[in-house]
């Protein structure tokens, strides 16, 4: 009788492990740039496991690790063997320092002749500093078009994102189950997306909206298999999912490599240790 009960318990345990195995697994999603002729270019990998996300950026020089428990992202410079830590508080502090710098520049420019002011503003705009000055925040809308389109092996739904009524991105999304993204991994992606949103809150309106438009569409249990970016109503870039893997990932991939030195953030923002 005891043997029968033990056998029954072992059977239930094995079944539970099997179910849990379906519910979670490490994931690797590879997105590749595709040109108008269909030729592929640079690739970006997103590695996902419980509580952590790693993104290997195109070119192989940089990577980014998100750690949900630490509530930080770590930006790795692979060749330089260094890293920078970032969290919402640090970003807010850094943006405050940048704003103070710009206020000082504005005060100095006020005493300059108009022609010199124009030159300085043009130079700042090229450097991206002009975006700190506020500017008009675009109205961003996301619309479920109801359209479906074949993307590789997937029947994707089309979500259109616009800025001030002008199409900015088309996302082609599918249910996460089609990409074998488990409950735990999808929950991690949602945390990463929420963290990124908190990080962006410190940015001025135009910059913040631009970054939000570019964020991945981990929403409604769906993920993109393709993203088409537009500029001046013309296609600027297309990224397409070209590889999906559920193979186990080495834990070391989600840690700062041994020997990497921390770089302090500029402009007196301090370091997030």
C-alpha positions in Angstrom: 0.0 0.0 0.0 2.8 2.4 0.9 4.7 1.4 -2.3 1.6 2.2 -4.3 1.2 5.6 -2.6 4.8 6.4 -3.2 4.6 5.4 -6.8 1.5 7.6 -7.2 3.3 10.5 -5.6 6.3 10.1 -7.8 4.0 10.0 -10.9 2.3 13.2 -9.9 5.7 14.9 -9.2 7.0 13.9 -12.6 3.8 15.3 -14.2 4.2 18.6 -12.4 7.8 18.9 -13.4 6.8 18.3 -17.0 4.1 20.9 -16.8 6.5 23.4 -15.3 9.0 22.6 -18.0 6.5 23.7 -20.6 5.6 26.9 -18.6 9.2 28.1 -18.4 12.5 27.7 -20.4 15.3 30.0 -21.4 14.7 31.8 -24.6 16.9 33.4 -27.3 15.2 35.7 -30.0 17.4 36.9 -32.8 16.2 40.0 -34.8 18.0 40.8 -38.0 18.0 43.9 -40.1 16.5 43.2 -43.6 16.9 45.6 -46.5 14.3 46.4 -49.2 15.7 43.6 -51.4 15.4 41.0 -48.7 19.1 40.8 -47.9 19.9 40.4 -44.2 22.4 42.5 -42.2 23.3 43.2 -38.6 21.6 41.1 -35.9 20.6 41.7 -32.3 20.0 38.9 -29.8 17.6 39.0 -26.9 18.4 36.3 -24.2 15.7 35.7 -21.6 15.6 33.7 -18.4 13.8 34.0 -15.1 14.4 37.5 -13.7 17.1 38.5 -16.3 17.4 39.8 -19.9 20.5 40.2 -21.9 20.6 42.0 -25.2 23.6 41.6 -27.5 23.7 44.7 -29.6 24.7 44.7 -33.3 28.4 44.8 -34.0 29.4 42.7 -31.0 30.9 45.6 -29.1 28.2 46.2 -26.5 25.6 44.2 -24.5 23.1 45.1 -21.9 22.0 43.0 -18.9 18.8 43.7 -17.0 18.6 42.3 -13.5 15.1 42.4 -12.0 16.2 41.6 -8.5 18.8 44.4 -8.5 16.4 46.7 -10.4 19.3 47.8 -12.7 20.6 47.5 -16.2 24.3 47.0 -16.8 25.7 48.3 -20.1 28.8 46.3 -21.1 31.6 47.5 -23.3 33.0 44.1 -24.3 36.3 45.2 -25.9 37.1 47.7 -23.2 36.1 45.2 -20.5 34.1 47.8 -18.6 30.5 48.3 -17.6 28.1 51.1 -16.5 25.2 50.5 -14.1 22.0 52.4 -14.5 18.7 52.6 -12.6 15.8 55.2 -12.6 17.3 57.2 -9.7 20.7 57.5 -11.4 19.0 58.5 -14.7 17.0 61.2 -12.9 20.2 62.5 -11.3 22.1 62.5 -14.6 19.3 64.3 -16.5 19.1 66.9 -13.7 22.9 67.5 -14.1 22.4 67.8 -17.9 19.6 70.3 -17.4 21.7 72.4 -15.0 24.5 72.4 -17.6 22.1 73.5 -20.3 20.7 76.3 -18.1 24.3 77.6 -17.7 24.8 77.5 -21.4 21.6 79.3 -22.1 22.6 82.0 -19.6 25.9 82.5 -21.4 24.3 82.5 -24.8 21.9 85.2 -23.7 24.9 87.6 -23.6 26.1 86.7 -27.1 25.2 88.4 -30.4 22.2 86.9 -32.1 24.3 85.4 -34.9 26.6 83.7 -32.4 23.6 82.4 -30.5 22.2 80.8 -33.7 25.5 79.1 -34.4 25.6 77.7 -30.8 22.0 76.5 -31.0 22.7 74.8 -34.3 25.8 73.1 -32.9 23.8 72.0 -29.7 21.1 70.6 -31.9 23.6 68.5 -33.9 24.9 67.1 -30.6 21.5 66.3 -29.4 21.5 68.7 -26.6 18.8 70.8 -28.1 16.3 68.0 -27.2 16.9 68.8 -23.6 15.2 72.2 -24.1 11.7 70.7 -24.0 10.2 71.2 -27.4 6.9 69.9 -28.6 6.0 66.4 -27.3 4.5 64.4 -30.1 1.1 62.7 -29.7 1.8 58.9 -29.9 -1.0 56.5 -30.8 -1.0 52.7 -31.1 -3.7 51.2 -33.2 -4.8 47.6 -33.8 -5.3 47.7 -37.6 -7.1 44.3 -37.8 -4.8 43.4 -40.6 -2.9 40.1 -40.7 0.3 39.4 -42.7 2.5 36.4 -43.2 6.0 36.9 -41.7 8.1 33.8 -42.3 6.2 31.0 -40.6 3.9 33.3 -38.6 0.5 34.8 -39.2 1.1 38.1 -37.6 -1.3 40.9 -36.5 -0.3 44.4 -37.5 -0.1 47.2 -34.9 0.5 50.7 -36.2 2.2 53.3 -34.1 2.0 57.0 -35.2 3.5 60.3 -34.0 1.3 63.3 -34.6 -0.8 61.2 -37.0 2.3 60.1 -39.1 3.1 56.4 -39.2 6.3 55.8 -37.2 6.4 52.0 -36.8 4.5 48.9 -37.8 4.8 46.0 -35.4 3.9 42.5 -36.7 3.0 40.6 -33.5 2.1 37.0 -32.6 1.1 35.2 -29.4 4.1 34.5 -27.2 3.2 30.8 -27.2 4.2 30.6 -30.9 7.7 31.7 -29.8 7.7 29.2 -26.9 8.0 32.1 -24.4 7.0 30.7 -21.0 5.1 32.4 -18.2 8.1 33.2 -16.2 10.1 34.6 -19.1 7.2 36.7 -20.4 6.7 38.1 -16.9 10.5 39.0 -16.9 10.0 40.8 -20.2 7.1 42.8 -18.8 9.2 43.8 -15.8 12.0 44.8 -18.1 9.7 46.9 -20.2 8.2 48.6 -17.1 11.7 49.2 -15.8 12.7 50.8 -19.1 9.6 53.0 -18.9 10.6 54.2 -15.4 14.1 54.9 -16.7 12.7 57.0 -19.6 10.5 59.1 -17.3 13.5 61.4 -16.5 13.9 62.3 -20.2 12.4 65.4 -21.7 9.0 64.9 -23.5 10.2 64.5 -27.1 13.1 62.2 -26.2 10.9 60.1 -23.8 8.2 59.7 -26.4 10.7 58.7 -29.1 12.1 56.0 -26.8 8.7 54.7 -25.9 7.8 54.4 -29.5 10.9 52.3 -30.1 10.2 49.9 -27.1 9.3 46.3 -27.8 5.6 45.3 -27.9 5.5 42.9 -24.9 1.8 43.5 -24.5 -1.3 41.4 -24.4 0.7 38.1 -24.4 2.2 39.1 -27.8 5.7 39.9 -29.1 6.9 41.3 -32.5 8.2 39.1 -35.2 8.9 42.1 -37.4 9.1 45.9 -37.0 9.1 48.3 -39.8 10.4 51.8 -39.0 9.4 54.8 -41.0 10.9 58.3 -41.5 9.2 61.0 -43.7 6.7 58.3 -44.8 9.4 56.1 -46.2 10.7 52.8 -44.8 14.0 53.5 -42.9 14.6 50.1 -41.3 13.1 46.7 -41.0 14.0 44.2 -38.3 12.7 40.7 -38.5 12.8 37.7 -36.1 15.1 35.2 -37.9 15.8 32.7 -35.1 14.1 31.3 -32.0 15.7 29.0 -29.5 14.6 27.5 -26.2 18.0 26.0 -25.4 19.4 26.4 -21.9 21.5 29.5 -21.4 24.6 29.6 -19.2 24.0 31.7 -16.1 27.3 33.5 -16.7 25.8 35.2 -19.7 23.6 37.2 -17.3 26.4 38.3 -15.0 29.1 41.0 -15.3 32.2 39.1 -16.6 35.2 38.7 -14.3 37.8 41.5 -14.7 35.3 44.1 -16.0 35.8 47.5 -14.4 32.9 49.8 -13.6 32.8 53.1 -15.3 31.4 56.1 -13.5 28.6 57.9 -15.2 29.5 61.4 -16.4 28.3 64.8 -15.3 28.4 64.0 -11.6 25.6 61.5 -11.7 27.5 59.1 -9.5 27.6 55.3 -9.8 24.9 52.8 -9.3 26.8 50.0 -7.5 
